[in-house]
Amino acid sequence: MHYEVKRDFVGYGRHTPDPRWPNGARIAVNFVLNVEEGSEPSVQDGEGFTENNLTEAAARAQIPRGRDLAAESMFEYGSRAGFWRILRAFDERKLPLTFFACALALERNQPIAEAIRDSGMDICSHGWRWVKHYEMDEAEERSQIARAVASFRKTTGLTPEGWYCRYGPSVNTRRLVAEHGGFLYDSDYYGDELPHWVTVQGNPHLVVPYTMTTNDARHFGAATTSDDWFQFCRDHFDVLHAEGAAGRPVMMSIGLHSRITGQPARAAGLHRLLDHMAAKEGVWITRRIDIARHWVQTHPYPGKGLNE
Protein backbone atom coordinates (compact mmCIF):
# COMPACT_ATOMS: atom_id res chain seq x y z
CA MET A 1 0.00 0.00 0.00
CA HIS A 2 1.46 3.34 -1.05
CA TYR A 3 1.91 5.90 1.72
CA GLU A 4 2.38 9.62 1.19
CA VAL A 5 2.60 12.39 3.75
CA LYS A 6 -0.17 14.84 2.97
CA ARG A 7 -0.54 18.40 4.18
CA ASP A 8 -3.56 19.34 6.30
CA PHE A 9 -4.27 23.04 6.78
CA VAL A 10 -7.57 22.49 8.65
CA GLY A 11 -6.88 20.16 11.56
CA TYR A 12 -9.56 20.38 14.23
CA GLY A 13 -10.80 23.67 12.87
CA ARG A 14 -12.68 26.20 14.96
CA HIS A 15 -13.96 23.76 17.57
CA THR A 16 -11.12 21.78 19.12
CA PRO A 17 -12.00 18.65 21.07
CA ASP A 18 -11.97 18.73 24.84
CA PRO A 19 -8.89 16.68 25.76
CA ARG A 20 -10.42 15.91 29.16
CA TRP A 21 -7.06 16.16 30.89
CA PRO A 22 -6.93 14.38 34.27
CA ASN A 23 -8.58 16.20 37.18
CA GLY A 24 -10.01 18.76 34.77
CA ALA A 25 -6.60 20.37 34.16
CA ARG A 26 -6.61 23.55 32.09
CA ILE A 27 -3.35 22.68 30.39
CA ALA A 28 -1.04 19.71 29.96
CA VAL A 29 2.65 20.65 30.09
CA ASN A 30 5.48 18.40 28.93
CA PHE A 31 9.12 19.31 29.48
CA VAL A 32 11.56 17.60 27.14
CA LEU A 33 15.28 17.22 27.83
CA ASN A 34 17.17 16.46 24.63
CA VAL A 35 20.08 14.09 25.33
CA GLU A 36 22.32 14.33 22.27
CA GLU A 37 25.86 14.79 23.50
CA GLY A 38 28.16 12.12 22.12
CA SER A 39 25.93 11.25 19.17
CA GLU A 40 26.41 14.43 17.13
CA PRO A 41 28.37 14.55 13.85
CA SER A 42 32.09 14.44 14.52
CA VAL A 43 35.44 13.64 12.97
CA GLN A 44 35.69 10.54 15.16
CA ASP A 45 32.38 9.19 13.81
CA GLY A 46 33.21 9.85 10.18
CA GLU A 47 31.63 13.17 9.24
CA GLY A 48 34.94 15.02 8.90
CA PHE A 49 33.82 18.03 10.94
CA THR A 50 32.78 18.93 14.48
CA GLU A 51 29.10 19.73 15.02
CA ASN A 52 28.64 23.12 16.69
CA ASN A 53 24.88 23.55 16.37
CA LEU A 54 23.17 24.82 19.54
CA THR A 55 26.45 25.72 21.23
CA GLU A 56 28.22 28.97 22.01
CA ALA A 57 30.41 28.28 18.96
CA ALA A 58 27.57 28.07 16.44
CA ALA A 59 27.84 31.64 15.13
CA ARG A 60 31.61 31.57 14.92
CA ALA A 61 32.27 28.59 12.61
CA GLN A 62 35.95 28.88 13.41
CA ILE A 63 36.95 25.43 12.13
CA PRO A 64 34.74 24.27 9.24
CA ARG A 65 36.65 21.00 8.71
CA GLY A 66 38.55 18.78 11.09
CA ARG A 67 38.25 18.67 14.86
CA ASP A 68 37.03 21.76 16.69
CA LEU A 69 38.14 20.93 20.21
CA ALA A 70 36.37 23.95 21.66
CA ALA A 71 32.99 22.94 20.23
CA GLU A 72 33.58 19.32 21.25
CA SER A 73 34.05 20.43 24.85
CA MET A 74 30.80 22.45 24.73
CA PHE A 75 28.91 19.25 23.97
CA GLU A 76 30.83 17.51 26.74
CA TYR A 77 29.75 20.22 29.17
CA GLY A 78 26.16 19.20 28.52
CA SER A 79 26.68 15.57 29.50
CA ARG A 80 29.26 16.18 32.24
CA ALA A 81 27.53 19.03 34.08
CA GLY A 82 24.41 20.45 32.40
CA PHE A 83 22.36 17.24 32.37
CA TRP A 84 22.71 16.80 36.12
CA ARG A 85 21.79 20.40 36.89
CA ILE A 86 18.56 20.11 34.91
CA LEU A 87 17.72 16.72 36.40
CA ARG A 88 18.18 18.15 39.91
CA ALA A 89 15.75 20.97 39.13
CA PHE A 90 13.02 18.44 38.37
CA ASP A 91 13.96 15.99 41.13
CA GLU A 92 13.88 18.72 43.77
CA ARG A 93 10.35 19.67 42.72
CA LYS A 94 9.25 16.05 42.17
CA LEU A 95 8.24 16.89 38.61
CA PRO A 96 8.42 14.56 35.58
CA LEU A 97 9.94 15.19 32.17
CA THR A 98 10.59 13.29 28.97
CA PHE A 99 14.00 12.45 27.51
CA PHE A 100 14.40 12.87 23.77
CA ALA A 101 17.48 10.67 23.81
CA CYS A 102 19.88 9.61 21.08
CA ALA A 103 20.86 5.98 21.58
CA LEU A 104 24.59 6.44 20.99
CA ALA A 105 24.70 9.25 23.57
CA LEU A 106 23.52 6.80 26.23
CA GLU A 107 25.94 4.11 25.10
CA ARG A 108 28.74 6.59 25.69
CA ASN A 109 27.49 7.78 29.08
CA GLN A 110 26.55 4.96 31.42
CA PRO A 111 25.76 7.26 34.41
CA ILE A 112 23.15 9.14 32.34
CA ALA A 113 21.70 5.88 30.98
CA GLU A 114 21.37 4.58 34.53
CA ALA A 115 19.83 7.83 35.76
CA ILE A 116 17.22 7.69 33.01
CA ARG A 117 16.52 4.03 33.73
CA ASP A 118 16.02 4.71 37.45
CA SER A 119 14.12 8.00 37.10
CA GLY A 120 10.68 6.66 36.26
CA MET A 121 10.59 9.13 33.39
CA ASP A 122 10.06 8.20 29.75
CA ILE A 123 12.30 7.95 26.71
CA CYS A 124 11.27 9.16 23.28
CA SER A 125 13.77 7.92 20.71
CA HIS A 126 15.70 10.82 19.19
CA GLY A 127 17.36 8.41 16.79
CA TRP A 128 20.50 6.33 16.84
CA ARG A 129 22.52 9.52 16.44
CA TRP A 130 21.78 13.27 16.35
CA VAL A 131 21.84 13.39 12.56
CA LYS A 132 19.46 14.46 9.83
CA HIS A 133 17.07 11.71 8.84
CA TYR A 134 15.86 13.63 5.80
CA GLU A 135 19.33 13.11 4.30
CA MET A 136 19.14 9.29 4.62
CA ASP A 137 17.94 6.82 2.06
CA GLU A 138 15.16 4.46 3.09
CA ALA A 139 17.36 1.47 3.88
CA GLU A 140 19.72 3.48 6.08
CA GLU A 141 16.85 5.11 7.95
CA ARG A 142 15.12 1.78 8.56
CA SER A 143 18.37 0.37 9.92
CA GLN A 144 18.98 3.32 12.24
CA ILE A 145 15.46 3.17 13.71
CA ALA A 146 15.94 -0.50 14.56
CA ARG A 147 19.45 0.08 15.86
CA ALA A 148 18.27 2.85 18.17
CA VAL A 149 15.55 0.72 19.74
CA ALA A 150 17.90 -2.21 20.31
CA SER A 151 20.46 0.12 21.87
CA PHE A 152 17.98 1.64 24.34
CA ARG A 153 16.94 -1.81 25.49
CA LYS A 154 20.58 -2.67 26.13
CA THR A 155 21.60 0.54 27.94
CA THR A 156 18.43 1.25 29.93
CA GLY A 157 16.23 -1.84 29.73
CA LEU A 158 13.52 0.45 28.33
CA THR A 159 11.79 0.38 24.97
CA PRO A 160 10.95 3.88 23.69
CA GLU A 161 7.27 4.35 22.87
CA GLY A 162 7.76 7.64 21.04
CA TRP A 163 9.89 8.86 18.14
CA TYR A 164 11.27 12.30 17.24
CA CYS A 165 13.86 13.17 14.56
CA ARG A 166 16.47 15.89 14.66
CA TYR A 167 14.53 18.94 13.41
CA GLY A 168 12.50 17.22 10.72
CA PRO A 169 11.72 13.73 9.41
CA SER A 170 12.15 12.35 5.94
CA VAL A 171 9.13 11.55 3.80
CA ASN A 172 9.67 7.92 4.86
CA THR A 173 10.12 8.34 8.62
CA ARG A 174 6.56 7.95 9.85
CA ARG A 175 5.97 4.91 7.67
CA LEU A 176 9.21 3.31 8.83
CA VAL A 177 8.45 4.03 12.49
CA ALA A 178 5.02 2.45 12.09
CA GLU A 179 6.54 -0.44 10.16
CA HIS A 180 9.07 -1.13 12.90
CA GLY A 181 6.28 -1.35 15.48
CA GLY A 182 6.28 -0.75 19.23
CA PHE A 183 5.89 3.03 18.98
CA LEU A 184 2.69 4.53 20.36
CA TYR A 185 3.32 7.93 18.77
CA ASP A 186 5.72 10.22 16.97
CA SER A 187 6.34 13.91 17.58
CA ASP A 188 7.63 14.85 14.13
CA TYR A 189 5.00 17.55 13.72
CA TYR A 190 4.78 21.20 14.74
CA GLY A 191 1.35 22.14 13.40
CA ASP A 192 -1.01 21.78 16.37
CA GLU A 193 -1.44 21.99 20.13
CA LEU A 194 -3.31 18.72 20.59
CA PRO A 195 -2.55 15.13 19.58
CA HIS A 196 -4.27 13.76 16.50
CA TRP A 197 -4.61 10.47 14.65
CA VAL A 198 -3.43 9.63 11.15
CA THR A 199 -3.66 6.43 9.14
CA VAL A 200 -0.36 4.90 8.05
CA GLN A 201 -0.43 1.89 5.76
CA GLY A 202 -4.03 1.28 6.81
CA ASN A 203 -3.25 1.34 10.55
CA PRO A 204 -3.84 3.95 13.29
CA HIS A 205 -0.90 6.12 14.27
CA LEU A 206 -0.89 8.88 16.90
CA VAL A 207 0.90 12.21 16.46
CA VAL A 208 1.77 14.16 19.62
CA PRO A 209 2.97 17.54 18.30
CA TYR A 210 6.14 19.27 19.42
CA THR A 211 7.20 22.91 19.05
CA MET A 212 10.31 24.94 18.34
CA THR A 213 8.70 28.04 19.81
CA THR A 214 9.20 27.44 23.53
CA ASN A 215 12.59 25.83 23.07
CA ASP A 216 15.81 26.87 24.75
CA ALA A 217 17.37 27.22 21.29
CA ARG A 218 15.93 30.74 21.54
CA HIS A 219 18.98 31.55 23.66
CA PHE A 220 20.96 31.69 20.41
CA GLY A 221 18.44 34.08 18.88
CA ALA A 222 16.25 36.69 20.54
CA ALA A 223 16.44 35.37 24.11
CA THR A 224 19.82 36.43 25.45
CA THR A 225 19.12 36.18 29.20
CA SER A 226 17.30 33.78 31.48
CA ASP A 227 14.64 36.44 32.01
CA ASP A 228 14.07 36.78 28.26
CA TRP A 229 13.43 33.05 27.95
CA PHE A 230 11.40 32.80 31.14
CA GLN A 231 9.15 35.72 30.19
CA PHE A 232 8.57 34.36 26.70
CA CYS A 233 7.65 30.88 27.99
CA ARG A 234 5.64 32.33 30.86
CA ASP A 235 3.54 34.43 28.48
CA HIS A 236 2.99 31.41 26.23
CA PHE A 237 1.91 29.35 29.24
CA ASP A 238 -0.32 32.07 30.70
CA VAL A 239 -2.26 32.52 27.45
CA LEU A 240 -2.83 28.77 27.13
CA HIS A 241 -3.75 28.48 30.81
CA ALA A 242 -6.35 31.23 30.42
CA GLU A 243 -7.73 29.62 27.27
CA GLY A 244 -8.00 26.34 29.14
CA ALA A 245 -9.95 28.04 31.91
CA ALA A 246 -12.31 29.35 29.21
CA GLY A 247 -12.97 25.81 27.97
CA ARG A 248 -10.25 25.25 25.34
CA PRO A 249 -7.51 23.19 27.02
CA VAL A 250 -4.45 22.21 24.97
CA MET A 251 -0.90 21.02 25.59
CA MET A 252 2.40 22.89 25.81
CA SER A 253 5.85 21.45 25.08
CA ILE A 254 9.08 23.01 26.37
CA GLY A 255 12.34 21.78 24.83
CA LEU A 256 15.58 21.85 26.83
CA HIS A 257 19.18 20.89 26.03
CA SER A 258 21.81 19.94 28.57
CA ARG A 259 24.46 22.11 26.93
CA ILE A 260 22.11 25.14 26.84
CA THR A 261 19.78 25.28 29.84
CA GLY A 262 22.35 23.29 31.80
CA GLN A 263 24.42 26.47 32.01
CA PRO A 264 23.77 28.12 35.43
CA ALA A 265 22.63 31.49 34.09
CA ARG A 266 20.09 29.80 31.82
CA ALA A 267 19.00 27.28 34.43
CA ALA A 268 17.78 30.24 36.47
CA GLY A 269 15.08 30.83 33.86
CA LEU A 270 14.00 27.19 34.06
CA HIS A 271 13.69 27.45 37.85
CA ARG A 272 11.47 30.52 37.52
CA LEU A 273 9.28 28.83 34.93
CA LEU A 274 8.81 25.64 36.96
CA ASP A 275 7.89 27.64 40.06
CA HIS A 276 5.52 29.88 38.12
CA MET A 277 3.66 26.88 36.73
CA ALA A 278 3.55 25.14 40.11
CA ALA A 279 1.83 28.18 41.61
CA LYS A 280 -1.08 27.95 39.14
CA GLU A 281 -4.17 25.79 39.52
CA GLY A 282 -5.22 23.20 36.98
CA VAL A 283 -1.77 22.45 35.53
CA TRP A 284 -0.90 18.87 34.57
CA ILE A 285 2.90 18.67 34.25
CA THR A 286 3.45 15.22 32.88
CA ARG A 287 5.46 12.84 30.74
CA ARG A 288 4.89 12.73 26.99
CA ILE A 289 3.91 9.07 27.11
CA ASP A 290 1.17 9.93 29.60
CA ILE A 291 -0.32 12.46 27.18
CA ALA A 292 -0.22 9.86 24.43
CA ARG A 293 -1.83 7.16 26.58
CA HIS A 294 -4.47 9.56 27.80
CA TRP A 295 -5.36 10.47 24.22
CA VAL A 296 -5.63 6.84 23.18
CA GLN A 297 -8.02 6.19 26.07
CA THR A 298 -10.18 9.31 25.83
CA HIS A 299 -10.04 9.94 22.06
CA PRO A 300 -9.56 6.55 20.40
CA TYR A 301 -8.80 6.17 16.73
CA PRO A 302 -11.94 7.21 14.81
CA GLY A 303 -11.40 4.81 11.94
CA LYS A 304 -9.90 4.78 8.46
CA GLY A 305 -10.35 7.56 6.01
CA LEU A 306 -8.22 10.13 7.82
CA ASN A 307 -5.98 12.50 5.89
CA GLU A 308 -3.10 10.01 5.53
C-alpha positions as CSV (number, residue, x, y, z in Angstrom):
1,M,0.0,0.0,0.0
2,H,1.5,3.3,-1.0
3,Y,1.9,5.9,1.7
4,E,2.4,9.6,1.2
5,V,2.6,12.4,3.8
6,K,-0.2,14.8,3.0
7,R,-0.5,18.4,4.2
8,D,-3.6,19.3,6.3
9,F,-4.3,23.0,6.8
10,V,-7.6,22.5,8.6
11,G,-6.9,20.2,11.6
12,Y,-9.6,20.4,14.2
13,G,-10.8,23.7,12.9
14,R,-12.7,26.2,15.0
15,H,-14.0,23.8,17.6
16,T,-11.1,21.8,19.1
17,P,-12.0,18.6,21.1
18,D,-12.0,18.7,24.8
19,P,-8.9,16.7,25.8
20,R,-10.4,15.9,29.2
21,W,-7.1,16.2,30.9
22,P,-6.9,14.4,34.3
23,N,-8.6,16.2,37.2
24,G,-10.0,18.8,34.8
25,A,-6.6,20.4,34.2
26,R,-6.6,23.6,32.1
27,I,-3.4,22.7,30.4
28,A,-1.0,19.7,30.0
29,V,2.6,20.6,30.1
30,N,5.5,18.4,28.9
31,F,9.1,19.3,29.5
32,V,11.6,17.6,27.1
33,L,15.3,17.2,27.8
34,N,17.2,16.5,24.6
35,V,20.1,14.1,25.3
36,E,22.3,14.3,22.3
37,E,25.9,14.8,23.5
38,G,28.2,12.1,22.1
39,S,25.9,11.3,19.2
40,E,26.4,14.4,17.1
41,P,28.4,14.5,13.8
42,S,32.1,14.4,14.5
43,V,35.4,13.6,13.0
44,Q,35.7,10.5,15.2
45,D,32.4,9.2,13.8
46,G,33.2,9.8,10.2
47,E,31.6,13.2,9.2
48,G,34.9,15.0,8.9
49,F,33.8,18.0,10.9
50,T,32.8,18.9,14.5
51,E,29.1,19.7,15.0
52,N,28.6,23.1,16.7
53,N,24.9,23.6,16.4
54,L,23.2,24.8,19.5
55,T,26.5,25.7,21.2
56,E,28.2,29.0,22.0
57,A,30.4,28.3,19.0
58,A,27.6,28.1,16.4
59,A,27.8,31.6,15.1
60,R,31.6,31.6,14.9
61,A,32.3,28.6,12.6
62,Q,35.9,28.9,13.4
63,I,36.9,25.4,12.1
64,P,34.7,24.3,9.2
65,R,36.6,21.0,8.7
66,G,38.5,18.8,11.1
67,R,38.3,18.7,14.9
68,D,37.0,21.8,16.7
69,L,38.1,20.9,20.2
70,A,36.4,24.0,21.7
71,A,33.0,22.9,20.2
72,E,33.6,19.3,21.3
73,S,34.0,20.4,24.8
74,M,30.8,22.4,24.7
75,F,28.9,19.3,24.0
76,E,30.8,17.5,26.7
77,Y,29.8,20.2,29.2
78,G,26.2,19.2,28.5
79,S,26.7,15.6,29.5
80,R,29.3,16.2,32.2
81,A,27.5,19.0,34.1
82,G,24.4,20.4,32.4
83,F,22.4,17.2,32.4
84,W,22.7,16.8,36.1
85,R,21.8,20.4,36.9
86,I,18.6,20.1,34.9
87,L,17.7,16.7,36.4
88,R,18.2,18.2,39.9
89,A,15.8,21.0,39.1
90,F,13.0,18.4,38.4
91,D,14.0,16.0,41.1
92,E,13.9,18.7,43.8
93,R,10.4,19.7,42.7
94,K,9.3,16.1,42.2
95,L,8.2,16.9,38.6
96,P,8.4,14.6,35.6
97,L,9.9,15.2,32.2
98,T,10.6,13.3,29.0
99,F,14.0,12.5,27.5
100,F,14.4,12.9,23.8
101,A,17.5,10.7,23.8
102,C,19.9,9.6,21.1
103,A,20.9,6.0,21.6
104,L,24.6,6.4,21.0
105,A,24.7,9.2,23.6
106,L,23.5,6.8,26.2
107,E,25.9,4.1,25.1
108,R,28.7,6.6,25.7
109,N,27.5,7.8,29.1
110,Q,26.5,5.0,31.4
111,P,25.8,7.3,34.4
112,I,23.1,9.1,32.3
113,A,21.7,5.9,31.0
114,E,21.4,4.6,34.5
115,A,19.8,7.8,35.8
116,I,17.2,7.7,33.0
117,R,16.5,4.0,33.7
118,D,16.0,4.7,37.5
119,S,14.1,8.0,37.1
120,G,10.7,6.7,36.3
121,M,10.6,9.1,33.4
122,D,10.1,8.2,29.8
123,I,12.3,7.9,26.7
124,C,11.3,9.2,23.3
125,S,13.8,7.9,20.7
126,H,15.7,10.8,19.2
127,G,17.4,8.4,16.8
128,W,20.5,6.3,16.8
129,R,22.5,9.5,16.4
130,W,21.8,13.3,16.4
131,V,21.8,13.4,12.6
132,K,19.5,14.5,9.8
133,H,17.1,11.7,8.8
134,Y,15.9,13.6,5.8
135,E,19.3,13.1,4.3
136,M,19.1,9.3,4.6
137,D,17.9,6.8,2.1
138,E,15.2,4.5,3.1
139,A,17.4,1.5,3.9
140,E,19.7,3.5,6.1
141,E,16.9,5.1,8.0
142,R,15.1,1.8,8.6
143,S,18.4,0.4,9.9
144,Q,19.0,3.3,12.2
145,I,15.5,3.2,13.7
146,A,15.9,-0.5,14.6
147,R,19.5,0.1,15.9
148,A,18.3,2.9,18.2
149,V,15.5,0.7,19.7
150,A,17.9,-2.2,20.3
151,S,20.5,0.1,21.9
152,F,18.0,1.6,24.3
153,R,16.9,-1.8,25.5
154,K,20.6,-2.7,26.1
155,T,21.6,0.5,27.9
156,T,18.4,1.2,29.9
157,G,16.2,-1.8,29.7
158,L,13.5,0.4,28.3
159,T,11.8,0.4,25.0
160,P,10.9,3.9,23.7
161,E,7.3,4.4,22.9
162,G,7.8,7.6,21.0
163,W,9.9,8.9,18.1
164,Y,11.3,12.3,17.2
165,C,13.9,13.2,14.6
166,R,16.5,15.9,14.7
167,Y,14.5,18.9,13.4
168,G,12.5,17.2,10.7
169,P,11.7,13.7,9.4
170,S,12.2,12.4,5.9
171,V,9.1,11.5,3.8
172,N,9.7,7.9,4.9
173,T,10.1,8.3,8.6
174,R,6.6,8.0,9.8
175,R,6.0,4.9,7.7
176,L,9.2,3.3,8.8
177,V,8.4,4.0,12.5
178,A,5.0,2.4,12.1
179,E,6.5,-0.4,10.2
180,H,9.1,-1.1,12.9
181,G,6.3,-1.3,15.5
182,G,6.3,-0.7,19.2
183,F,5.9,3.0,19.0
184,L,2.7,4.5,20.4
185,Y,3.3,7.9,18.8
186,D,5.7,10.2,17.0
187,S,6.3,13.9,17.6
188,D,7.6,14.9,14.1
189,Y,5.0,17.6,13.7
190,Y,4.8,21.2,14.7
191,G,1.3,22.1,13.4
192,D,-1.0,21.8,16.4
193,E,-1.4,22.0,20.1
194,L,-3.3,18.7,20.6
195,P,-2.5,15.1,19.6
196,H,-4.3,13.8,16.5
197,W,-4.6,10.5,14.7
198,V,-3.4,9.6,11.2
199,T,-3.7,6.4,9.1
200,V,-0.4,4.9,8.1
201,Q,-0.4,1.9,5.8
202,G,-4.0,1.3,6.8
203,N,-3.3,1.3,10.5
204,P,-3.8,4.0,13.3
205,H,-0.9,6.1,14.3
206,L,-0.9,8.9,16.9
207,V,0.9,12.2,16.5
208,V,1.8,14.2,19.6
209,P,3.0,17.5,18.3
210,Y,6.1,19.3,19.4
211,T,7.2,22.9,19.1
212,M,10.3,24.9,18.3
213,T,8.7,28.0,19.8
214,T,9.2,27.4,23.5
215,N,12.6,25.8,23.1
216,D,15.8,26.9,24.8
217,A,17.4,27.2,21.3
218,R,15.9,30.7,21.5
219,H,19.0,31.6,23.7
220,F,21.0,31.7,20.4
221,G,18.4,34.1,18.9
222,A,16.3,36.7,20.5
223,A,16.4,35.4,24.1
224,T,19.8,36.4,25.4
225,T,19.1,36.2,29.2
226,S,17.3,33.8,31.5
227,D,14.6,36.4,32.0
228,D,14.1,36.8,28.3
229,W,13.4,33.0,27.9
230,F,11.4,32.8,31.1
231,Q,9.1,35.7,30.2
232,F,8.6,34.4,26.7
233,C,7.7,30.9,28.0
234,R,5.6,32.3,30.9
235,D,3.5,34.4,28.5
236,H,3.0,31.4,26.2
237,F,1.9,29.4,29.2
238,D,-0.3,32.1,30.7
239,V,-2.3,32.5,27.5
240,L,-2.8,28.8,27.1
241,H,-3.8,28.5,30.8
242,A,-6.4,31.2,30.4
243,E,-7.7,29.6,27.3
244,G,-8.0,26.3,29.1
245,A,-9.9,28.0,31.9
246,A,-12.3,29.3,29.2
247,G,-13.0,25.8,28.0
248,R,-10.3,25.3,25.3
249,P,-7.5,23.2,27.0
250,V,-4.5,22.2,25.0
251,M,-0.9,21.0,25.6
252,M,2.4,22.9,25.8
253,S,5.9,21.5,25.1
254,I,9.1,23.0,26.4
255,G,12.3,21.8,24.8
256,L,15.6,21.9,26.8
257,H,19.2,20.9,26.0
258,S,21.8,19.9,28.6
259,R,24.5,22.1,26.9
260,I,22.1,25.1,26.8
261,T,19.8,25.3,29.8
262,G,22.4,23.3,31.8
263,Q,24.4,26.5,32.0
264,P,23.8,28.1,35.4
265,A,22.6,31.5,34.1
266,R,20.1,29.8,31.8
267,A,19.0,27.3,34.4
268,A,17.8,30.2,36.5
269,G,15.1,30.8,33.9
270,L,14.0,27.2,34.1
271,H,13.7,27.4,37.9
272,R,11.5,30.5,37.5
273,L,9.3,28.8,34.9
274,L,8.8,25.6,37.0
275,D,7.9,27.6,40.1
276,H,5.5,29.9,38.1
277,M,3.7,26.9,36.7
278,A,3.6,25.1,40.1
279,A,1.8,28.2,41.6
280,K,-1.1,28.0,39.1
281,E,-4.2,25.8,39.5
282,G,-5.2,23.2,37.0
283,V,-1.8,22.4,35.5
284,W,-0.9,18.9,34.6
285,I,2.9,18.7,34.2
286,T,3.4,15.2,32.9
287,R,5.5,12.8,30.7
288,R,4.9,12.7,27.0
289,I,3.9,9.1,27.1
290,D,1.2,9.9,29.6
291,I,-0.3,12.5,27.2
292,A,-0.2,9.9,24.4
293,R,-1.8,7.2,26.6
294,H,-4.5,9.6,27.8
295,W,-5.4,10.5,24.2
296,V,-5.6,6.8,23.2
297,Q,-8.0,6.2,26.1
298,T,-10.2,9.3,25.8
299,H,-10.0,9.9,22.1
300,P,-9.6,6.5,20.4
301,Y,-8.8,6.2,16.7
302,P,-11.9,7.2,14.8
303,G,-11.4,4.8,11.9
304,K,-9.9,4.8,8.5
305,G,-10.3,7.6,6.0
306,L,-8.2,10.1,7.8
307,N,-6.0,12.5,5.9
308,E,-3.1,10.0,5.5
